[in-house]
Amino acid sequence: MSAGTEFLAVVMEKLRGRIRELDETIEFVQKDIEGMHEYYWENYTEMDQYGYENFDNSQALLTQINANQENLNMRRRLKRMLDSPFFGRVDFIYDGDDEAETFHIGIGNFSEKRGGIPLIYDWRAPVSGLFYDYDRGPASYEAPSGRMHGEISSKWQYKIRGGRMIYEFESDMKIDDDILKQELGTNSDTQLKNIVRTIQKEQNAIIRNTKDKVLVIQGAAGSGKTSVALHRIAYLLYHDRENLRSSNILVLSPNSVFSDYISHILPELGEENIREMSLDLFAYRELKDTVADCEDRYHQIERQIREGCAGRDRQAREARYRWKQSKEFVQCVEGFLVELEDRLVDFQNVEYKGMEKKAEEILKLFYHKFSGVPLLSRMDAVMECFVDEYETLHDKTLPEEELLVIRERFESLYVTTDLYVIYNWLLEDSGYPALRDVPAEKRFLKYEDVYPLLYLKYRLLTGAARRNIRHLVIDEMQDYSYLQYVILGLLFPCNMTILGDRAQTVDQEPMDVLTFLPEIFGRKIRCIEMKKSYRNTAEIAEYAGKITGIEGVEYFQRHGKAVEERRLASREEALDEVLRQVRLIRLEAEAAGEERGTDERREMPGAEEMRGASKAGPTREKSSAESGSEIEYENAAVLTMTEEEAIDAYRYLKERREDVYYIDRDSSLFQKGITVTTFYLAKGLEFDQVFVLGGEKESPLFQQFRYICATRALHELYVYDFGA
């Protein structure tokens, strides 16, 4: 029995022992809580009149409930560790010592006794940096007491599943790339994989970055930037428990399906989940009292595709859209607000129960004392002065109903408080058509007006900043406009992780946000470029690279089937070809668990085979065509350019197979089987097989369509054109 297998057996036994202890403790405390509840209900009428005994009992009960919750959380973490307690080991000889100290690295800390020396170290612990950043030889890590120097005498990697050793190897034998190939070569899933076992040195530097307030990650498609960002959040939560909680973090993700796709990562890493939402949904909620409804980004994309190059007045509409998202628009709003001060208020005397505030006094307060307050909130500040004077003079506190009367009288001095009307003034002053003059319940905003109106709201009213959010993650950074970043700066004056790939824009022209982010968020922005792509096979990566002509991306050399391009007679023939080519694992067998053990063993070679591979050096994987075997996958995607095309494809396929699912803007789940959706909703997701259907070559978004589709494919890519 190897040393790794022996240690695994010891750890598994100690884990089970700790879990049994926790079970007993939880049961004992729960009985204590039940007894305290019973005592309270039997005796609460006889407790002292001042409530001291009641307070003491409540505090004791709360203490026990919190203690049991902590025990439950600990048991949940330990049970999660039973599947794979550790994945790495480092033998480190400190400077001045003769013998190596062994550190086993896992998903979380584990000590035999609370407060004891860990048997397993959390992957985020300082010492774990040795595993990710160094091979055998001189090494160091940053400990609380200072920099610790020494030498790595040995480094091991393990794969454990279900508490069983799948393989183990000494990674200083230079087979890291082969292991990474095997990990990347496994089937896709309906959830993003955590990468703690395969974090690369350049990724680890980003994850452990705690110094930069705003960290911008420009990463090629498949570089792992989303995984790295989420692992960075887990790391920050681990190292700043006093100031940062999961509730203080917000992820702005492209859609609900993507949110579902990444939602398990932090719980897997031992942290509570965090809030995720799209900026479009946030904007709608902020504007729902001003307008009845509004478009989202996907409406805008569909319109761009539909209008194409020959759309009537397309250039004028596109120019108007770009202006409303630009720096020039922000400057225009600021100039408009200066002039609006004189236009928005009709100063008159305000009287209430014999007390009067002259128009001249109101004007002086409005323009001088409260000049720093936003315009539509400024009259509230003036009203507060009036109320303070009245209450002081009459030595009384006004009830809420009287305050409402006074507030209405001061607010009536505004010509209007309707943001929709004020926004129309801005458009007319700028030489653009105003929005339709309709009742509030019939108002509808096109996407080009959503964020301009939202920005105007935040400049006219107080209370925009969300102080409870202390770290913001912005994914798909290339799809946010200058104006949207200005709004985010107003809303979230906090630390940020911003990530994206300029080549995956869904705009007509790629936009480099790095040219203006320092201006908006300050000069202290750290920009890191992730140039190595891990997702696609070499064949798919090469194909995708030719679409955009982007240079400088380094592709991980994992080989597979050549990209297949075909022209077919019709869409139906193309979909029939999809059905012939798709190869999915039988879901019934998977649900019954009949093949799981076989699949796991087939996924990785054994320890001896791994050692043999290391001696022979890196080898090129055979594609399915070369090996003569038909690989089975867990999911496939049929990707189209437009929503209408996706609906048609879904209906056709659903009539012929059960495991076909459609993703639209309202979807919230990513399921195994065949997914049919548009290219812009597939962003961020990955599939074993991808089938690209057609696309209008004259569309200004055709290149983005083909590139995004191609980079979704892990193993096989099929591109089908049809028609004459």
C-alpha positions, 0 to 999 in steps of 0.5 A, a space after each residue: 500500500 502506498 503512502 498516499 493510500 495509507 494516509 487516505 485510510 487514516 484521514 477517512 477514519 478520523 473524518 468519520 470519527 469527527 462526524 460521529 462526534 458532531 452527530 452526537 453533539 448536535 443531537 445533545 444540543 438539539 435536545 437542550 434547545 427543545 428543553 429550553 423551549 419547553 421550560 419557557 412555555 411552562 414558566 414564562 407567566 411566572 418570570 420577573 416583571 422586568 424581563 431579566 429572566 426572560 432576557 437571560 433565557 432568550 440569550 442562552 437559547 440564541 447561544 445554543 442555536 448558534 452553536 448548533 448551526 456552527 456544528 451543522 455547518 462543520 458536519 456539512 463541510 466534513 461530509 463534503 470532504 469524505 468524497 475527496 479529502 485532499 488532492 495534493 501534498 508538499 514535503 517542505 524543508 525549512 531553512 535550518 531544518 534537516 527533515 521535511 515537514 509534510 503538508 497535505 492540501 485539500 478543499 478545506 482545513 481538517 484537524 483531528 481536534 478543534 484548534 489542533 495542527 491540521 492534517 489537511 490544509 485548506 487550498 487557500 492557506 498560505 502554505 498551500 501556495 507552495 503546491 501551486 507556485 513551485 516545483 521541486 527545489 527552492 521555494 517560499 511562502 508568505 506566513 503571518 509571521 513573515 516570509 518562510 524560505 526553504 526547499 520542496 523535496 517532493 510534491 505529489 498529486 492525487 485524485 480521490 473519488 468516493 474516498 477511493 484513491 484513483 491515482 497518485 503521482 509525484 508531480 516533480 516528474 514533469 507530467 503536470 501537462 498530461 494530468 491537466 490534459 486528462 482533466 480538461 479532456 473529461 466530459 462537460 457538465 451542467 455546472 462550471 468545474 472548480 479548479 483547485 486541483 489544477 490551478 496554474 501558477 499564473 492563475 494562482 497569482 490572480 486568486 491570491 491577489 489581495 492588494 488591488 482594489 480594482 483587478 481587471 482580467 482580460 482573458 482569452 476564451 477558455 482561459 478560465 477567467 470566470 473560474 479564477 474570479 470565483 476562486 479569488 472570491 473564495 480566497 478573499 472570504 477565507 482571508 478577511 472573515 471579519 470584514 467580508 461575508 458572502 452577503 457583501 459580494 455581488 456578481 453581475 452575470 449575463 443571464 440566469 442560466 449562467 448564474 445557475 451554471 456557476 452557483 455551486 462553485 463557492 459552496 463546493 469551496 466551503 463558502 456560502 453562495 453569493 448574490 448574482 443578477 444581471 445589470 439589465 434586471 437591476 435596471 428594470 427594477 430601478 425604473 419600474 416606477 418610472 416606466 411600465 416596461 423596458 427592453 434588455 440587451 438581447 432585444 437590442 442584439 436581435 434588432 441589430 441582426 434583423 436590420 443587418 446592413 440594409 436596415 432603413 435608417 440603421 446608421 442613424 439609429 446606431 449612431 444615436 444608440 452609441 451616443 447615449 452610451 458614451 462619455 459625450 452623453 455623460 458630459 451632456 447630462 452634466 451640462 443639462 443639470 446645471 441649466 435644469 436648476 432654473 427650469 425645474 423649480 417655481 419658487 413660491 411662499 410655503 405656509 403651514 398653520 400660521 408659519 410661512 417660508 418666503 420664496 426668497 428664503 427657499 431660493 437661498 436654501 435651495 441654491 446655497 445651503 443645499 447646493 450639493 444635494 441632488 436636484 429632486 432631493 433638494 426640496 426635501 432638505 429645505 422642507 426638513 429645515 422648515 419642519 425643524 423650525 416649526 417643531 422648535 417654535 411649537 415645542 412638538 413633534 409633528 405626526 407623520 400625516 402632517 409631515 406628508 402635507 408639508 412635503 406635498 406643499 414643498 414638492 409642488 414647487 417642482 414644475 415636474 418630478 417625473 423622470 420620464 418628462 425630464 429625460 425628454 427635455 434632455 433629448 429635445 435639448 440635445 437635438 434627438 427625438 423625444 420619447 412617446 408622451 403616454 401615461 405612465 402605465 403605457 410607457 416602454 423604454 427601448 434599450 438605448 434609453 434604459 441606462 441614460 434614464 437610469 443615470 439621470 435618476 441617480 444624478 437627480 436623486 440621493 441614495 444610489 450607492 449600495 454600501 452593503 456591497 463590498 466586492 463586485 464581480 463584473 463578468 463579460 466586461 466587454 459588453 458594458 458601455 462607458 455609461 454603464 461603467 459610470 453607473 456602476 461606479 456610482 452604485 458600487 464604491 467598492 473593490 471589484 474584479 472585472 473580467 472578460 474577453 474583448 473578442 467575445 463582444 456582442 457589439 458590432 465593433 470590439 471595444 477595449 474598456 481598458 481605455 476608459 476604466 482607469 478614468 472612471 474607477 481611478 488610476 489604481 487599476 491592475 490589469 492582468 492578461 490571461 493569454 493561455 486558453 485551456 477549454 478547446 482542443 487544438 483543432 477547435 482553438 485554431 479554427 476559432 483563432 482564424 475567425 477573429 485573426 487575434 494573435 498572441 493567444 497560447 493554446 493548451 495542446 490537447 488534440 481531438 477531432 477536426 472541425 467539420 464544416 458542411 453545406 447542406 440543402 436545408 435547415 431540416 437536413 442540417 438538424 437531421 445531421 445533428 441528430 446523427 452526430 450527437 452522442 450523449 450518455 444514456 441518462 437513464 443509466 447515469 441516473 441509476 449510477 450503473 456506469 459511474 464507477 466505470 466512467 471514473 476509472 476510464 477517465 484517468 489512467 492508473 498510477 503505474 500508467 501515469 508513471 509510465 507516461 512521465 518517463 516517456 514524456 508528454 504524448 499527443 492524445 488520440 482523437 476519437 477518429 484515430 482511436 476508432 472509438 465513439 466517445 459518449 458525451 453529457 451535453 451538446 449544443 445547437 447554436 443559432 444566430 437569432 431567437 426565431 431560428 433557435 425556436 424553430 430548431 428546438 421544435 424540430 429536434 424536440 419532436 424527435 428526441 426527449 432530451 432537448 432543452 431550449 434556453 431563452 432570456 427567461 430560462 434559469 436552468 442548464 440541463 444535460 442533453 441537447 441545448 438549443 439557444 442563440 450564440 449570445 445566450 451561450 456565452 460563458 457556457 461550454 459543451 462537449 459537442 457544438 453544432 453551429 447552424 447557418 448565420 447571416 453572413 451580411 450581418 455586422 455580428 456574423 464574425 462574433 456569432 461564429 467565434 462565440 459559437 466555436 469557443 463553446 466547444 470542448 471536444 467537437 465542433 460542427 459548422 453547418 451552412 445550408 441553402 443555395 
